[in-house]
Amino acid sequence: MKGKVRDAVISLIEQEREGEQIDHTLLKNAVDMFVEIGKEYYENDFESFMLKETSTYYSRKAANWILDDSCPDYMLKAEECLNREKNSSLAYLHASSEPKLLEKVRHELLSVYATQLLEKEPCHALFKDDKVVHLSRMCRLFSMIPRGLDAVSSTFKQHVATEGKTLVKQAEDAASNKEVFVRKAIELHDKYLAYINVRFNNHTVFHKALKNAFEIFCNKGVAGISVAELLATFCDNILKKNGSEKPSDETVKDTLEKAVKLLAYISDKDLFAAFYREKLARRLLYDMSANDEHERSMLTKLKQQCGNWFTSKMEGMVSMHKY
């Protein structure tokens, strides 16, 4: 009798997976009979068979979807299946079955085909086209499987590094004003930091990937000029008097904050310090500094980023200038 009940219940579950309407109350009553006999009987006489059939069902489905569907379409189906299984388990299965059931579904739909999915439609195409919904879903699903985000974050790093190298090339091709590279790099950093915080649930692996990507192109230089020098010149232009152009205090502080974030990716920070001290000296000597508060604020940011030793001489210069 228990074998017939078990097979009938599993058959009803598969019918629901195929989109048919079933009687959840009847199903729950049947499953509860196994539970009432005893937890051990529920696990051995029903749950183990149900989980095996679940693996078989989704293995069959995934094998067809991976051939016919695009990566975003496949991911959408996988997410729908996981949500449906979660709701179904709450409706008629014992609570202890939910994690086991979802693990089987994740394994068959995601773990088995993770590499193929990323090769089928490379992530960089999704990044390039700003397919944020698909990217969010991919991150959400791959975070559910062991080391699932490693491959996604690796592709993310490659994409950001490629865009950074493009900025370098564009700056090199420009007739003048190489410092535009710094502003473009800040914009790029803002864009993908927002991706991580909003779309990628602030996962550490993506922060690491972003850091690695920026280190790749921020240490190459632009037409023979180091990014350290370009960054120091960029900060100098922000901090010195610029005629009628007077950005708001908030804009200046925000821009300098972002510039210091770029400094974190430059390996030769001493070179930046040398250029920055030279330009600071000129601002102070020729009374070209637009705002003493901004000068001190910048030094505070640099100290937080690089340590006391990094700014000690600069702070001495600013203090002496006051007198």
N, C-alpha and C positions, 0 to 999 in steps of 0.2 A: 504493500500500500504506500509506504513512504517513497518508494522509487517512482510510482505513478504520480504522486502529488508533486514530488520534486520536478519531474520532467514537465508536468503541466505548468508549474510556476515559471520555469525557465523558458518555456515556449511562449507564455504570455509576456514575459519581459522582452523577448526578442520581437514579438509583434509590436509592442510599444515603440521599440527602437526603430522599427520600420514605418512608424507614423500612424499605426492603428490605435483606436481608442480601446482601453481596457478598463475593467472594474478594479480600481485600486483597493476598495474595501475588501473584496473577495480575495485579492492577492495578499493583502496584509494579514487577513485571517488565516490563510493557508500557511504563510511564513511563520506566524505566531505559534502555530502548532508545533513546529520544530523547536522554537525558542522555549515553549512551555515544557517540553519533554526534558530539556536541559541544554545549557550553552554548548557543551561538548558535542551533543547530537546535532545541534544547529550547524556547527562549524564543519563537522565531518560528513553529515548526511545531506546537507543542502549547500552551505556556503562554498565549500571547495569545488563542487561541481559548477555552481553558478559562476565563480571566478574563472574557471577553466573555459567555460562557454563564452564568457565575456572576452577573454583574450582571443579566442578563435574568431569571434564575430568581428572584432575591431581589426584584427590582423588581415582578415579578408577585405574589409572596407578600405583600410589604408593602402593595401596593395593596388586597388583600383584607382583610388583618388590620386596617388602619387604619380600615376601615369597620365591621368586626364586633366588634373587641375593645376592652376598656377599656384605659386607659393601663398599669396594672400587668400585665394579661395580655399586652399587646403586648410590654412590656419583658421579661417572662419568656421569651417565644418568641425575642426577639432575642438574649438572653443564651445561650439553649440553642443557637441556630444558630451563634453565634460560637464557643462551646466545641466544638461538633461539628466545625466547619470547622478549628479549630486542631488537634484530634486527628487529623482526616483528613489534613491536610497533613503531619503528622509521620509518618503511617503509610505514605504512598505518593508524596508529591510531593517534589521537590527542596527543600532547606532555603530556597533563595532565593525560593521561591514564597509562603511563609507570609505575610510582611508585605503583599505585593501582594494576596493572596487576602482577607485580613482587612480590608484597606482598602476593597475593593470591597463586602464584606458590610456593613461599618459605614456606608459611604456610602448604600447603598440602604435599609437598615433604619432608620438613625438620622438622618443628615444631611438626607436628603430630607424626612423627616417630623417633624423636631424641633419646629417651631412647632406643627404640628397636634397632636402628642402632648401638649404642655403646655396647649393650648387644650381638648383633648378632655376632660381631667380635671385641672383646675388643681391645681398642687402644694399650694396652701394647704389643700385638702381632705385631702390626705395628711398634712400637718403637723398639722392640727386633730385628726385621728383617730389620730395617732401610729402611722401605718403605716410603722414604721421599716424593715422588710424591703424594702418597695417603694421607699422613699426611698433606701436604701443602693444598691439596684440601679440606680435612676435616676442617681444620682451617678456610680456606677462606669461606666455605659455612656456617659453624656454627656461624661464626662471623656476619652473616647477620640476625640472628634471636635473639630475646630477651634472654639474659643469655645463649645463645647457647654454649659459650665456657667454661662455668662453669664445665660441666661434663667432657669435654675433658681435661681441665687443671687439674681436680682432678685425672683423670687416669694417666696423665703425672707425677703428683707428686708421685703417688703410684709406678709408674715404676722406677723413678729416685731413690726413697727411697729404693726400693728393690735392685737395682744395688749397691747402697751405702752399704747396709747391706752385700751384697756379698763380697765387697771389705774388709769390716771389718773381715768377716769370713776367707777370704784368708790370710789376714795379721796375724790373730791369729793362723792359721795353719802353717804359715811359721816358719822355725826353728829359724831364727834370722832376724834382720833388719826390725823391725816393722815400721820404718819410710817410707818404700816403700808405705805404705797406703796413705801418704800425696801426694806423686807424682801421684799415681793412682787416688786419689780424684780430684787433679787438672786437670788431663786428662779428667775425667768424667765431671767436671764442664765446661771445654772448649767445649766438645762435645755438651752438651745440651744448653749451652749459644748460640752456633752457630745455633742450631735448632731454638731457639727462635728468634734470630735476622734475620735469612734468611728464614726459613720455616714458622714461626708463626708470621711474620710481626711485630715482636717486641711488641706483645700484653702484657700489664701490668699483666694480669691474669697469664700468663705463667712465668713471672719473679717472681711473688709471689709464684707460685707453686714450682719453682726451689728452692727458699729460704726455704720454709717449708720442702721440701724433704731433703735438706742438713742439716737442723737443727735437723732432726730426727736421722741421723746416726753420725753426727759430735759431738754429745754430749753423745754418748754411751761408748766411750773408746774402746781400743783394748787390749785384754788380760790383763785387769787391769791397763793399761796405758792410761791416758787421752789424747784425741786428742790435747789438749792445749800443753801438754808436747811434744808430737810427732811433732807438728808444730814448736815449739821453737827449737827442735833439728834439724829439717829439715832446718830451716833458719840458724842455727849455722853452719851446714855443708856447706851451700852455701857461707857463709860470711868468714869462716876461711880459712887459707892456707891449700891447699890440695896437697902438693908435686908438681908433674909434671902436675897435672890436672888443667888447667887454662881455664875455659869457658870464652867466650867473654863478654865484659861489657854489651852488649845488652841482651845476654842470661840471665845473672845474674839479671839484672833489671827486665826483663820480668817474670822470675821465682819468684822473690820476690813480684812483683805486684800481681801475682796469689795467692801466699801464703797468702798475706794480705786479699784477697777476701775471702779465706776460714775462716780467723779469724772472719769475720762478722757473721758467722753461729755458732760460739762457744759461749755458754751462759756465761761461766766463763772466761771472758777476763782477769780478775785480775790474775788468775792462769797462763795464758800464759805470762803475764807481769812479774810475779815472775821468771818463768823459763828463759825467755828471758834476764832479767837483770843479772841473775846468769851467763848465758853463755856469755853475752856481757862482763861482768867483767873479765871472764877468758881469753877471746880473747884479751882484752886490757892489762891485767896484764902480760900475757905471750907472748905478741907481736905475737898473732896468727891471727890477723885480716888481711885479704888479701888485703883490699882496703878501705881506710878511706872514700872515696866518696860513696862507696856502703853502708857503715855503716850509714852515714848521710842521704842517699837517703831512706834507710829502715825506719829510724826514722821519716822522713817526711811522708812516706806512712802511718805509724802507727798513726801519729798525725792526718792526714786527716781522717782516719777511726775511731779513738777512742777519739780524742780530745787532747788538750794541756796537761791536767793533766796526761794522760796516759804515756807520753814520757818525762816529765820534768826531772825526776831523771836520765833517760838514757842519755838525752842530756847533763846533767851536767857531767856525767861520761866521755862522749866522749870529752867534752870541756877540762876537767881537764887533760885528757890523752895527749892532744896536748902540754901541758906545762910540 
